[in-house]
Amino acid sequence: MEIDKAIRESDDRRLKTKYNNAIYVIQRALALYSIEEVAFSFNGGKDSTVLLHLLRAGYFLHKGEHGLPNGGLSDHDFKCPIRTIYFESPSAFPEINSFTYEIASTYALEMDIIRLDFKSGLEALLKEKPIRAIFLGVRIGDPTAVGQEQFSPSSPGWPPFMRVNPILDWSYRDVWAFLLTCNVRYCSLYDQGYTSIGSIYDTVPNALLRANKSTEKFKPAYQLPDGRLERAGRVKKIYNSVSGYSDVVSNGPNNLKTCQSSTFTASVLAVGDEIFSGLATLRTNWDLHCAESSAL
């Protein structure tokens, strides 16, 4: 399979380790649950795109280990039967919806489209289907990742299922290393400066990727030099009766210049699963907030 082959031939030892660990989690889940009992929550973002291809590779390898024929099929010809869940929202970017449906068609995904909120949609789906475990593209730093492990039961008050998080310990850098190394498609918004995609009401291109001060053109997301700042394009929009919606930055200080001028040093700084040694200069509040956050 091309995904597995691309990683094996890569010189990126860190990526290989992350890949092997994620594949182990996937294969462990497939050993614990039948294919009818697992599902995959896909949202069109970069993290779930990574997880989609990890699941395809993991299932391919799982079949091989159990003596089931793979037929020497290519990535596009190999069909992964894991049920895919897509929560369609009227506030989603059109590019996200288009990408999701194109990917579903390309890889012949068995997709359930849910037009309810996440909790209500899951309750309805789990009453109808025998799903016991759901693969999620959660990474450390996500608000929903607090207290989670690679296998974590759903929270109290939610329908019972096992949350399976194969890329929980992946960083922003790991995500883009995988996508670029495997040369797989991702949503076009990431080539337009978007680094974290929410809804059309709370997401703009990341200003840190602006090509220059006098243009509205942006570099692609994988060129962001500091992955801790991936949510710098998340905003809150308030409605102005005269001009319509206007942007209010919510992920950091209101004045970026003030923030950038306030620094401190540390001999060792740990952010997620990254450790930077030596003297590190940080933007207070801004970097610390982004270090605790992640995105699609």
Buried (B, 14 or more C-beta within 10 A) or exposed (E): BBBBEBBEEBEBEEBBEBBEBBBEBBBBBBEBBEEEBBBBBBBBBBBBBBBBBBBBBBBBBBBEEEEEEEEEEEBEEBEBEBBBBBBBBEEBBEBBBEBBBEBBEEBEBEBBEBEBEEEEBBBBBBEEBEBBBBBBBBBBBBEEBEEBEBBBEBEEEBBEBBBBBBBBBBBBBBBBBBBBBBEBEBBEBBEBBBBBBBBBEBBBBBEBBBEEEEEEEBBBBBEBEBBBBBBBBBBEBEEEEEEEEEEEBEBBBEEBEEBEEEEEEEEEBEBBBBEEEEEBEBBBEBBBBBBBBBBB
